[in-house]
Amino acid sequence: MINLASEQIREKLVELLEEIKPDSEPTLIQRSDQNSLYLISEQDYQLFLKLIEDAEDQIDIKEGDFRLDTVEDDNYVDYDDFFDSLETANVSIRD
């Protein structure tokens, strides 16, 4: 990984941008008064987004499984029973 202070970035920006390729190492930019940041390739960024999305999906799946496992029978309404009860009550679900 390349490690640079923010002052060095001004001098090397064009060179850095040319070096960022799909398989290149991230470049750490350290700023004295703020948080550091990284320059990464678009491919690495897309992978990062995909990994975050996959992790969020796994959290949603676990939450759904938990809710299904903990639903109380007396509060549960079957899908078909729900729509049958609407038809019996003459409730239209269409505009």
C-alpha positions, 0 to 999 in steps of 0.5 A: 500500500502506498502511504502519502501525506496530503501535501504530497498529493498535489505533487503526485495526483496525476501519477497516482491516478494513472497507477490506480488499476484493477489489481493495484494496492489502495493508496492511503492519504493521511491528512493531519487535521481530518480522517484519512482516506483511500484511493481505490480502483473502480473494480475494488469499489464495485466489489466493496459495494457488492460485499456491503449489499450481500452483508445487508441481505444476510442481515435481512434474511436472519431477521426474517428467519427470526421473525418467522421462528418467533411468530405466535400462532394466534397472531399469524394470518395465512396468506390465502386465509387473509384474501379469503376473508377479504372476499367474504367481507366484499372488500375490493383490493383493486382500484 
